[in-house]
Amino acid sequence: MELRQVRYVLAVAEERSFSRAANRLHLAQPSLSQQIAKLEKLLGVTLFHRLPQHVELTDAGQRFVQVAQTLVDMSEGLEREMRSYAVGESGKLMVGSLPITGAYVLPHVISAFTKRFPGVELQLVEDTSSHLEQLLVRGKIDVSLLTMPIGDPSIETIPAINEEIFLALPPQHPLAKRKEIDLAEVADQPFILLKEGQGFRTISLRLCELAGFRPRIVFESSNIQTVQSLVSAGMGLSFAPKMIALAPGSAEPPVYVPLTSKPSRTLVVAYRKDRPLSKPAEAFVRILVEKGEKI
């Protein structure tokens, strides 16, 4: 049974005439009659009493029309809903976010996005870089803000933010007043880093490796702000990206000193290569990149 045949039956039932229904449907009357006869044969019932001047529904025809109208209404509603998805008027967008970084980057992006797509439900999933990467690969989120490098080849990335990385020192540290520091100078000092799974931890370890040493890690935290507080309290040294270094912090924040090598990190917006982005997702990526350029 085809939906067009269902529509044909409804038209005939409303017009009570094959000829008037054919005109309304822009069909030849013999073609319309053949289609309904074909449907009746398929169903094994007669839907219409063919009378000389008009047609009337049989008992089976009345039941058919009752259910058929619901089917057509659902079909038209589904079509309208899919069109709204196609143009980005509705739907859901799952966005992965690094907990702290996202707090600095995403508020302006989300504000601009929701003004443009008020009917799209946006849900944030906050997690570590490694877990967000896994969720992206498994299709649990649509797009995500991640820190390079990205390990999985199935993920496509678009650079969004590039920012300098500073050395974080306790305010009372002997090198705190320096204009810049060679990282090798502090190779023997204690470090405070983020825990495993955090993208910025990988970057921090890589910086130390390039400077020729493995850091002596005395504390670890899953929160980069906690790391900064520990540094400020004199418990060790650490690193901080520009957005953290410039953000308002505690009453006595760490001192952030540029490194001679001028290292930086790249934040990217990522998505799966084999999953075409919806129009809302494309717009979210575009807004994030535009806002990122201003950070």
Buried (B, 14 or more C-beta within 10 A) or exposed (E): EEEEBBBBBBBBBEBBBBEBBBBBBEBEBEEBBEBBEEBBEEEEBBBBEEEEEEBEBBEBBEEBBEEBBEBBEEEEEEEEEEEBBEEBBBBEBBBBBBBBBBBBBBEBBBEBBEEEBEEBEBEBBBBBBBEBBBBBBEEEBBBBBBBBEBEEEEBBBBEBBBBBBBBBBBBEBEBBEBEEBEBBEBBEBBBBBBEEBBBBBBBBBEBBEEBEBEBEBBBBBBEBBBBBBBBBBEBBBBBBBBBBBBBEBEEEBBBBBBBEBEBEBBBBBBBBEEBEBBBBBBBBBBBBBEBBEEB
